[in-house]
Amino acid sequence: MPVRRFTVGLPVGVRTRCELHEPAAPRSAAQPRAVPRSTTLLNATRRSTPRGGAAAPAKAARAKTTRPSTGATGTSGAEPGALGAQLQHLRLVLAHGAGAPMHSDFMQAFAHGLARRGLATVVFNFAYMEQGRRLPDRAPALVEQLRTVAARAMRGLPANGRLLLGGKSMGGRVATMLAAETDAPPCAGLVLLGYPLHRPGTPQELRADHFSRVGVPSLFISGTRDTLAEPALLEKAVLRLGAPAHVHWIEEGDHSLEVPRRSGRTSEQAWEEAMDEIIRFAAGVGGAARGGSKR
């Protein structure tokens, strides 16, 4: 996939490296593929019934979950142009987690894999990572750094182009915090990989106070063995969001969506499943944007 490299000056006086992973030109013989039904989860008028059978309040019904079979391997062979009409005007800015930079195996696999599926993806380093420091800056500083990169990532998009914001672990949390700001940049949706809902062993302290101020569709992809997001707590927390949300579970996945050998598949296959889910989500919000949705 083509990779365009550039630098961005961050508010803390550091220039950081960025990469734009772009889709390859689609093959002329590629045929459009229908958007899977799961993209209708973004329709705010659709309602669900929570576990236990009781009717959920209208706002809470916005959250949906999917839990595929442990043998699922995804559809990694999809042509880059298969969902081109929904994806061509979108660009995902994906922020890294606290301990691994944009060139980590995880970040590069997702940037390349999503571009291969037709979704242009920007990865970058926060200032502390670019400077070789171990500890991240405080959350407000990280939010402003992501805001700066997001503004730069808008360049080159068509007039109707829109951004998706997201990240792995801490990067995803920063994306939700930026989306919750009253002056948040235009954003079509959030892609959150291994959202760190709480510290290991302290599920009583949730990082979700700002969720009610998030007004764009959100996709959470989390592992069922993630020690930073107990499944029951995450499913409850997303009900606080101010817009439709979809939680997709990677069976036996950990915080990095890696699975044990006993699962019958590789971690790379689990990542492919996650990428396919991101594409379905992006196609849904992309299609809504083309249809005139304000979300």
N, C-alpha and C positions, 0 to 999 in steps of 0.2 A: 504494500500500500504506500502511496506517496506520503512523505512526511515533510512538513514545512517547519523549520526551526526559526525561532525569533526570541527576542528578549523583551521584558517589560520592566519599567521602573516602578518599584513598589513604594508606598507611602513612607516606609521606614528608611528610604535612601539606598535601597539595594536593588540592583538589576538582577532579575531572575530569568532562568531559561524556561522556555515553553516549547511545546511541540504540538502541531496540528496534524493529526493523522486523518488523511482524506480518503474517501472511497475512490476506488479505481473506476475508470469509465466503464459503464455497464456494457455487456456484450449485446450486440444487436439482436441476437436470437433469444435473449432472456424474455420470459413471459411474466407479466405481473402476477403476483400471488395474492389471493384474497387475504385481508387482514383477519387474523383469528378472532373468534368470538370474545376472547378474554379482554379485548380492548374496550368492549362496551362497559367494563367496570368503571370507566371514567365518567359515565353518565350520572350526573348528580341526582337524577330523578329515580334511579334504580334503587330498590330497597332489598335488604336481606334480613334474615332472622338469625339472631345470635344463638350460640349454643344454649340449650335448655328450652328452646322453643318460644320464649317470650318475645313479643314484638319489640323491636328496638326503636328508640327515638329517631326522628328524621335525621338529625345530624350524625348520630352514631352509625346509622346505616350506610354511611358513605364508605366505611372501611370494608374491604374484602380480603380474603386470604385464599391462597392456593397452596396445595401440598402435593406435588407430583409423586408418582411411584418411585421407589428407590432405584429402579432400573432405567429411569429416563435418561437419555443422553442428549436431548436437544436436537435442533435441526441446523447444525453448523454449515450444511452445504448450501444454504440459501444464497442465491445470486445477489451481489451487491445492489443491483438495480431492481430487485423484486418488489420492494416497497418504496421505490424512488419518489413517487408522487407525494407520499406522506413524509419522507425523510429529507428530501433534497434542500429544504429551506431551514433545517434544524442544525444546531451545533451543540454538542454536549461539552461542558467544562467540568472535568473530573479532578477533584482535589485528592491528594494522597493522605494516608493515615499518619499518625504521630511518629511512627518509627521507621518508615521506609519511604524513599523518595520516588519521584516520577519514573525513574529508571528501574524500579523494582520489577520482579517477574510479574507480580499481580497487575500493576498499573500498565505495563507494556502489553501484557496479554489482553487486557480489556480494551486499551486504546486501539490496538491492531485488530482485534476481533470485531469490535463494533464498526470500525471503518470498513472492514471486509464485508460486513452486512449492510453497509450503506449509510451509516451514521457518522458524520465527521466528529472527531473527538479531540479536545484540547487537554493536555496534561501539563503540569507545571510544578515547580518547587515553591513552597512557602519560604519566606526569607530566612528563617532559622535553619532550614535544611540546606538552602543554597550556601549559607555561611559555614556549614559544618557543625552547627551547635546541636546538642542533644535534646534540649528542652524546647518545646514550642513556645512561641509568644503567647500572650494572653488572648483570650477569645476575641475581644473587640479589635485587636490588631490583625488577627487572622481574617476576620470578616472583611475588613477594609482591603486587605491584600487580595482576597477573592473577588471583591467588587472591582478592583482595578484590572485584574486579569479578565474578568467577564466583559468589561467595557472594551478591552482590546480584542477579545474574541469575536465581538460583533462585527468587526471590520471584514469586509468582503462578502457578507451575507446579502442576499437580495433584499429589496425593500420590505417584503413580508417575512424576512428571516427572523427566527426566534431562537433563544437559548434554552437549553436544559442545564440546570446546575446540579451538581452531585459530588459524591466522593466516597472513599473508603473510610469507614470508622470515623475518626476525628474530622476528616475532610467532609464527610456527609453531614456531620453535626454543624460544622461551620456553614455549609450550604443552607441548612434549614434556618439558621440564625440570620443569615443574610436575607433569605426570602421573607422572614418575619418582620424585617425593618419596614418602616412606613415609606422610606425612599428606596426600596429595593429595585434593582435593575429589572427591565422586562424579562420575564421568565415564563416559559410554557409549562414547566414541571420540574420535579426533583427526582433524582435517581440516587438512592441511598443503599450502599453496600456494607452490610455489617454495622448497622447504626449502633453506637455505643450508648445504649439506654441507661446503663448503670455500671458502676465499677464492679469487678468480680467480688462476689460475696457481700455486696451492699445493695441489694435490690430495693431497699426502702428509699434510696436517694435517686430519683429518676431525673434524667436530663430531658425533660419534656415540658417545662413551664411555658415555653414560647410557642408550642404547637398550635394553640388556638389562633395565633396571629399569622399562620402560614395559609395563604389563600390560593395556592396553586395545587394541581394534582400531584400526588407523591407515590413513588414506587419504593417500597422497602424490600430488599432481598437479604434474608438472614438465614443462618444455619441453625438447625434445631439443637445443636450442641454448643451454641455460642454462649460463653459464660458472661458476656457483657449485655445480653438481651434475652432474658427468660421469655419463652414464647408467650405464655399467658399475659405477662406484663406488657410485652410489645403490642400484642393484639388489642389490649385495653388502652394503651397509651395513644395509639393512632386514632382512636375515636375522638380525641381532643382536637384533631386537625380541622382547620376551617374550610377544607375542600376535600374532594374524593381521595381516598387512599387505597392502595393495594399492597398487601403483604404477601410475598412469595417465599415459601420456605424451601431451603435446600436440605433434604433429608440427611441427617448425620453430619451436616456441615458445621465447621467451627467458625471462629470469628473471621477467618480469611476465606470462608466458604470451601475449605479443603475437607475432604472426606477420608475416612480410614479405609484400609484395604478390604475390610470385611463388608463394606457397603456394596461390593461387586462392581465398582466403577472407579475411575481415576479422578483426582481433583481437577484435572484439566477438563474432563467431561462435565463435572459440576459447574465449572466456570462457563463452559459453553451453554449450559442450561440457563445460567444467569444472564448471559449475553442475549440469548433468544428472548428472554422475558423483557429485557430492556428494549429490544427492538419492537416487540408488540406494544409496549407502553408508549414508546416514542411515536410509533405509527398512529396510535390513538390520539395523542395530543396534537400531533402534526396534522392529522386529518381534521381535527376540530378547529385548529387555527386556520386552515384553508377554507373551512366552511363558515368562518366568521365568528367563532367562539371568542369570548374575551378572556377565557381562562388560559 
